[in-house]
Amino acid sequence: MRSRWKRVRYRFEWIGLLLATKLIPLFSRRACYYLAQTAGALMPIFDRHRYEVALNNLEVALGDQLSIQERRKIARESFQHFARTMIDLLWSPRLTPENFSCYIELENLEETTRGTGPERSIMIACYHYSNFEWLSLACGFLDLKGTIISQEFKNSLLDPIFKKLREQSGHELIPRERGLVRLYKVLRRKGRTALLVDLTVPPSQTAVAIDCFGLKTSVTSAHTWLHERTGVPIVPAHCEPLPDGRYRIIFHPKIEATAEMTHQQIAQACWDSFEPYVRKNPAPWLWMYKHWRYLPAHADRPYPSYANFFRPFDEMLQRDEADSVGGTN
């Protein structure tokens, strides 16, 4: 009975998304903005669990700087930014190589050419901040088309729809299975890729531990592994909202002197280039996500209530510390 209900629910989700892909592109940009603001304001009401996660995250990361009222405001705005990102992705078929610059401005684009060779072979380290979907689409329009690993949905009916939306500026999306091997081959041929590097991954999945707002978390080291084996430069980048409903994409300085760094240090350098922007304007980050799932054995400050001790994570902390001291990858 449960599996039958799931199939029915998945079919309704597919129909709803299909209708949205037809209707949303008919809306004006102003209408999209107000629709996202309304949807984002309702999400904390219907998803209390993720709203509580957002408040918990804000408390442990920035609690000494913010009142409870400020944390609640930021948590609600975080839902609204995520809603904008999804609605703008549905609207994005109206973006073209000719008009995308009317909606997206660029900062420090020259970093994508510095030291990347005539092919502009590059890895872009991205973050779930503001409109990360349009960051990817803009890179395609900027002739930085690449091969990108795609996260499959539990409802597989949705995958082809999102794949089409995300490939419209020239990217190729590939499944996670053997995805890292395929990216290695792409980069060896002087190709390009982009990876989201701010989500928690289990220690067993090519991970390293970094300091994120002073709290230890386990993130992917795929970009560091690929860099070590191909030499392709890593350029962090993020998208931030502008007051008029437009966006700005900021390319950070290329990660330098990596030959002297461990995988953990390279991943940390990527995060360190981004964290100041979140501290300055926290709301666009994905605060409703469980960024700190693992609790160190000897934590020197509070962690979110959902964090639990996990021995492999503690062993990874010790290993990364030993590698850092030894200076080896």
Secondary structure, DSSP 8 states (H G I E B T S, - for coil): -HHHHHHHHHHHHHHHHHHHHHHGGGS-HHHHHHHHHHHHHHHHHH-HHHHHHHHHHHHHHHTTTS-HHHHHHHHHHHHHHHHHHHHHHHHGGG--TTTGGGTEEEESGGGGTTTSTTTT--EEEE-SBS-HHHHHHHHHHTT---EEE----SSGGGHHHHHHHHHTTS-EEE-STTHHHHHHHHHHTT--EEEE--SB--TTTTEEEEEETTEEEEEE-HHHHHHHHH---EEEEEEEE-TTS-EEEEE------GGGS-HHHHHHHHHHHHHHHHHHS-TTB-TTS----EE-TT-SS---TT-EE-HHHHHHHHHHHHHHHHT--
